[in-house]
Amino acid sequence: MAGYIGAEQRFEYTVIGDPVNEAARLSDLAKVSPGRVLASGTVLELAHLAEAGQWELGKPVTLRGRTRPTRLAVPSRPDVPVQPGRRLPRPLRRSRRMIGALVLQRARGARPEPEEAE
């Protein structure tokens, strides 16, 4: 769920829900994982095939505060550092936008629409 929350003196836009909690737990786990980048298998199932092909599925783990296991995914190639002032490659910029949209759709309980091939 996404929306405004708070009182008149402190009003802010936020997102809440299971997908947001899962992302926070994956972020915490990534801090102590090699490569420091993790995603859930569910996100990969919803990702474009070109993006999903850049990841490897790993073992399922039960994240803090959750009852069902989450299948972890890690990038299949070494992380390429981005130099300051340099933009990410187009597929990665697009994937970042897609993941944000998917999180909001899942928070609203909507199913994502199939993506058209480029």
C-alpha positions in Angstrom: 0.0 0.0 0.0 1.3 3.4 -0.9 0.0 6.8 0.3 0.3 9.7 2.7 0.4 9.1 6.4 0.7 11.3 9.5 -0.7 14.4 11.0 -0.8 17.9 9.6 2.5 18.8 11.3 4.3 15.7 9.9 2.8 14.4 6.7 4.8 12.1 4.5 4.4 9.7 1.6 5.3 6.1 2.4 4.8 2.5 1.3 3.9 -0.4 3.7 3.1 -4.1 3.3 4.6 -7.5 2.8 6.7 -6.7 -0.3 8.2 -3.7 1.5 9.0 -5.8 4.5 10.6 -8.5 2.4 12.7 -5.9 0.6 13.9 -4.5 3.9 14.9 -8.0 5.2 16.7 -8.8 1.9 18.6 -5.5 2.2 19.7 -6.4 5.8 20.8 -9.9 4.6 22.6 -8.5 1.6 24.9 -6.5 3.9 26.6 -9.7 5.1 26.4 -11.6 1.8 29.1 -11.8 -0.9 28.4 -9.2 -3.5 26.0 -7.4 -1.2 23.1 -7.8 -3.7 20.1 -10.1 -3.2 16.7 -10.4 -4.7 13.8 -12.7 -4.2 12.9 -15.5 -6.5 9.4 -14.0 -6.8 10.8 -10.8 -8.3 12.8 -12.9 -10.8 9.6 -14.7 -11.9 8.1 -11.3 -12.7 11.1 -9.8 -14.3 11.8 -9.5 -18.0 13.6 -12.6 -19.3 16.7 -10.6 -20.2 17.0 -9.4 -16.6 16.1 -12.7 -15.0 18.9 -14.3 -17.0 21.4 -12.2 -15.2 20.6 -13.8 -11.8 21.0 -17.3 -10.2 18.5 -18.8 -7.9 19.9 -19.8 -4.5 18.7 -21.5 -1.4 15.4 -20.6 0.3 15.7 -18.9 3.7 13.1 -17.8 6.2 13.5 -14.0 6.7 12.9 -12.4 10.0 9.2 -11.7 10.6 8.0 -14.1 7.9 6.6 -17.6 8.1 7.2 -18.7 4.5 10.7 -19.2 3.1 12.0 -16.8 0.5 14.1 -18.1 -2.4 17.2 -15.9 -2.7 18.7 -14.8 -6.0 22.2 -13.4 -6.6 23.6 -11.7 -9.7 25.3 -14.3 -12.0 28.1 -12.0 -13.0 30.4 -9.9 -10.9 29.1 -6.5 -9.9 30.5 -3.9 -12.3 31.2 -0.7 -10.4 29.5 2.4 -11.8 31.8 5.5 -11.9 30.4 8.8 -10.6 28.6 10.7 -13.3 28.1 7.6 -15.4 24.7 6.2 -15.9 23.8 2.5 -15.5 23.3 0.6 -18.8 19.8 1.0 -20.2 18.6 -2.6 -19.2 19.6 -2.0 -15.6 17.9 1.5 -15.4 14.8 -0.1 -16.9 14.9 -3.0 -14.4 15.2 -0.6 -11.5 12.0 1.2 -12.6 10.2 -2.2 -13.2 11.1 -3.5 -9.8 9.7 -0.3 -8.2 6.5 -0.6 -10.2 6.2 -4.3 -9.3 6.5 -3.6 -5.6 3.7 -1.0 -5.8 1.5 -3.3 -7.8 2.0 -6.2 -5.4 1.3 -3.9 -2.5 -2.0 -3.0 -4.1 -2.7 -6.6 -4.8 -2.7 -6.2 -8.6 -1.2 -8.6 -11.1 1.5 -7.1 -13.4 0.6 -6.8 -17.1 2.7 -8.8 -19.5 5.5 -6.8 -20.9 5.9 -6.3 -24.7 9.2 -7.4 -26.3 11.4 -4.6 -27.5 
